Amino acid sequence: MWRAWWQQLQTQKIHWGHWSVIVLIALLVRVWQFGRVPVSLYWDEQALLYDAWSIAQTGRDYHGQFLPLVAFNSFGDFKPSGYFYAVALVLQIVGAREWAVRVPSLLSGVISVILIGIIADKMWGGKRRGGWRVGEIAALVAAINPAFVHLSHVGFETHAATCWLLAGVALLYPRDDGRWSWQLLGGELCLLASFYTYHATRVIAPLLGIYLLAWNMWRAHTRQIAWRENMAKLAAMVAVAAVGVMPLVWPTASQSVTHRLAETSIFAQREIIEASNQCRALAGDTWAAKWWCHRYWFWAREMASRWSAHLNLDYLFWRGDENWRHSIHWAGVFFPWEAIGLFLGLVHFGARRRQGRAAIGFLIFWLMVALLPASVTLATPHLLRSLSSVPVLIIAVAAGWWWLAELMAKWRWRQLVTVGIVAVYAAGTLAWQYAYTHWYAAASGSDWQDGYEAALAQLRAWQEKYPDDPVYITRELGRPSVYYFWENKIDPQRVQATAETAAFDQGEYLNFAPEHVSFGIDWHEGPQLVMITPAETGRVTAWEASSEVHNSAGEVVLVVGRSQR
């Protein structure tokens, strides 16, 4: 008895040792150069930061709305509110720090690593190979995944929403014995939290939630558990779901919920409708042509093409998202060699016996619905909108490596192969980290509006010298108002007080009357302070003095000075 107990204790020590190492790795690769890379805040992050600061200081966003629940205006994007309140909480703890906007994403990245491991462990629970579970391998793969590491450095809401989604899946995943517990209600609350954090999860979360609830009901039925045992929990879940989605379906919230889809959706493009009409005309406008050339078929084909683009090998394993804010183009969503692990995982899924088919079926469904939001938008493939599909592929890669370990169990050279795989991962992770913190940090400044902070510091010095001069700030680099408000730590109440009289473009302030500042409008004829791009200096007839501002790539991005125009 004592020997069995000791062996079990030793096994648990190994288990917790593995998890400790994984979490430590996840922390190290995310904390290294956190707040410094990327080199500046993108305007979406800056708007998040100032809105969150406004909420923390006044209880209103900087447009003057009191505690927005469904969404914040944020340049007319109507972003879900969850991430704003998370940043507001961080600001209350650490003070007005710029990097506070990225802290919720950092924490989401580390927690997601653990949750991916837990979900994979539930699917392949109990079985080990060399002391490692599939869940632990999945967590390790997630800990160093290029996409997840990069997004942990950036204040994008999708990362936090994916974390909530993973928590919901982990809590709602059916037990083997079919018993229900109140943790199902916790899982539902996590899915609802993802609703209020990112647009895409408003499609994904309900579909996954319905699937998992139906699976729990079926599992209870097959284990011959009486319905009355679960009725109280089911009733509570239905009630919570009804209350949770009510703010989203309320008539006053309709613009906040549908505006983003209307702007970025393929359904808003006339080209598909025109192609449908042309098809009908060429076919003689018969009843068969009306059916075959219906715009719904064109939309379906477009969606299928965009859905499959997210499984493109170049996107997954080589370059990643074309947007430099979403990928450094040194690797894809995964490292190149992980294509082998994914292939082995898919082969392993195909070879699974009957008892594993339910889990594989759920993974397939998860992948299908996770790519739906990204398949109806114009930019494709799009990492942010499809991020919740990445955990599925991580689990597949982990299953592939675990299966390879099983196959190598009796190989003479298995230890050498294992060491080789570990060495490739270690070298690749270090190389990616170096490229990220050195090459990418220096080269990507223009994509992160680098230069605003230095330019506004120079402009502030001019404003102190000439407090009565009007100020003109260019919009050529995009969304300068929130940078101005934050860098000058302007009291949000002063900004809110001008909301009724200020000029706006898609929710962005075009002027700030109390300090005679205009953003891209009202170029004055007399003396004024200006912050403009080099291309705009031709509009200035004479300078009293000026200075150039460079970004991290060494490019001159802004010129600041006093104009005599």
Disulfide bonds with the S-S distance in Angstrom:
Cys279-Cys293 2.02
